Amino acid sequence: MNKGILIGIGLLILFGLFPLTGSLYYVYLNTEVLITILFAISLNLLVGYTGLFSLGHAGFFGVGAYAFSIFLKKVGLPFWGCFLLAPLVAAVAAAIVGFFCIRLTKIYFTMLTLAFGQIIWAVAFKWNSLTGGDSGMRNIMPPDFLLGINETYYFALFVVAILTFVLFKITCSPFGLILKTTRENPNRTEFIGINVKRYHLIAFTLAGFFAGFAGALYIVSIHAVFPDMILTRKSVELLVMCILGGMYNFLGPALGAAIIIFLNSFITSYFEYWSVILGGILAFLLFFFPDGILGITARVLERYREKRMTNALSGECN
């Protein structure tokens, strides 16, 4: 069996045991971790696999969250219809935004995603009749079987496990290989007949789709939606998670998400200015660990293997 699948099964069992600890606070916190893991991995489809750094990814999380809330509370659609429609709306929004963004590269692409992220936030903040404006939307209640904290946790675990597996299969597919190729050398990829911009648009749309699922799942957990969820700060925090865990490793953003969520919970109970800590973490990573935790771990293990092999060959020669 694939090593990545075995690790995934192990993590699934570990997360499944958390409610047995009896602490409702940690069950709630781990629900947030699970949702953020899906959110971070969706961004890493752009950052780690395609080489596109987006600062507006929180916008699609917000689109999914607001679409789910509006369909459920104002339109009156059934829960499952809302839950499945929300990521589709986010995917359409991502396709429209991506159509313009992929025409630019590097810093210009990043700044345009930032601009569109701000536009999505402004719409959510100003359109009072639809989104509730600054006050947001409250009392967005899921079905009775999801009202308990443990029930919500296991529902989130189930959904995140399935969607993470789907994302894993996407990254391991020929499509994922082409994304890596466009990241390493887009000009050569274009030269051999691959439409790089088309693949970038598909990746952008898929990333928005999974972010929309994360947004809908978040509303199932907290029963409310606010414009602050779409702020640029959230996208930056998400980018830090990808870099911290290791953006060139599929599980890197998951590790980064877990560390940042738990660190935020611990630090904010003692220190008010979380943004200062987050900025310090980002600066430290960029200077000393650009490959992230899993990246540096893989490098150390590789050097250890090489050293053992060298010593073994030296012993044979002697």
Secondary structure, 3 states (H helix, E strand, C coil): CCHHHHHHHHHHHHHHHHHHHCCHHHHHHHHHHHHHHHHHHHHHHHHHHHCCCCCCCHHHHHHHHHHHHHHHHHHCCCHHHHHHHHHHHHHHHHHHHHHHHCCCCHHHHHHHHHHHHHHHHHHHHHCHHHHCHHHCECCCCCCHHHCCHHHHHHHHHHHHHHHHHHHHHHHHCHHHHHHHHHHHCHHHHHHCCCCHHHHHHHHHHHHHHHHHHHHHHHHHHHCCECHHHHCHHHHHHHHHHHHHHCCCCCCHHHHHHHHHHHHHHHHCCCCCCHHHHHHHHHHHHHHHCCCHHHHHHHHHHHHHHHHHHHHHHHHHHC
